[in-house]
């Protein structure tokens, strides 16, 4: 089954400021049971991990084709396997 991932900040509320200490990739295929897949230092690393996670699961038996979701509208090849 093709899975869906979301990238979100790992943050801490410090009173007057919210500190982002990293980024995490969350499997949100089951909206009622999200699962953290990985953590990363930067948002681009997390986006890349989310892309790989979704692409890998698209090859599992019974999966729909990867929809090549575009994470960065400025990149015409974003989310696409161009290798």
C-alpha positions as CSV (number, residue, x, y, z in Angstrom):
1,X,0.0,0.0,0.0
2,X,1.4,3.4,-0.9
3,X,1.8,5.4,2.2
4,X,1.5,9.1,2.8
5,X,4.1,11.1,4.8
6,X,4.0,14.5,6.3
7,X,7.0,16.7,7.3
8,X,6.6,18.8,10.4
9,X,8.8,20.8,12.7
10,X,10.0,19.5,16.1
11,X,9.5,22.6,18.3
12,X,9.7,23.8,21.8
13,X,7.8,26.7,23.3
14,X,10.2,29.0,25.2
15,X,7.8,31.7,26.3
16,X,8.3,34.5,23.9
17,X,9.7,32.2,21.1
18,X,9.1,28.9,19.6
19,X,12.4,27.1,18.9
20,X,12.5,24.6,16.0
21,X,15.1,22.0,17.0
22,X,14.6,19.7,14.0
23,X,12.1,18.1,11.5
24,X,10.3,14.8,11.6
25,X,8.7,12.6,9.0
26,X,5.3,11.2,10.0
27,X,3.4,8.4,8.3
28,X,-0.1,9.7,8.1
29,X,-1.6,7.0,5.9
30,X,-3.9,6.2,8.8
31,X,-5.1,9.6,10.0
32,X,-6.1,8.3,13.4
33,X,-2.8,6.6,14.0
34,X,0.1,8.7,12.7
35,X,3.6,7.2,13.3
36,X,6.9,9.0,13.3
37,X,9.3,7.6,10.7
38,X,12.4,9.6,11.2
39,X,13.9,12.9,12.5
40,X,16.3,15.2,10.7
41,X,18.3,18.4,11.4
42,X,17.0,20.3,8.4
43,X,13.7,20.6,6.5
44,X,15.3,19.6,3.1
45,X,16.6,16.4,4.7
46,X,13.2,15.6,6.1
47,X,11.5,16.3,2.7
48,X,13.9,14.0,1.0
49,X,13.3,11.2,3.5
50,X,9.5,11.7,3.1
51,X,9.9,11.4,-0.7
52,X,11.9,8.2,-0.4
53,X,9.5,6.7,2.1
54,X,6.5,7.3,-0.2
55,X,8.4,6.1,-3.3
56,X,9.5,2.9,-1.5
57,X,6.1,2.0,-0.3
58,X,4.6,2.6,-3.8
59,X,6.4,-0.6,-4.9
60,X,4.7,-2.8,-2.3
61,X,2.1,-5.3,-3.5
62,X,-1.3,-3.8,-4.0
63,X,0.0,-0.2,-4.1
64,X,-1.4,2.4,-6.3
65,X,1.2,4.2,-8.5
66,X,3.2,6.9,-6.8
67,X,1.4,10.2,-7.4
68,X,4.7,12.1,-7.6
69,X,3.4,14.6,-5.1
70,X,5.2,18.0,-5.6
71,X,6.8,19.2,-2.4
72,X,8.5,22.2,-4.0
73,X,6.5,23.9,-6.7
74,X,9.6,25.7,-8.0
75,X,11.2,22.4,-8.9
76,X,9.6,20.8,-12.0
77,X,11.1,17.4,-11.1
78,X,10.1,17.5,-7.4
79,X,8.7,14.2,-6.2
80,X,9.5,12.4,-9.5
81,X,12.0,9.7,-10.0
82,X,14.2,11.2,-12.7
83,X,17.2,8.8,-12.4
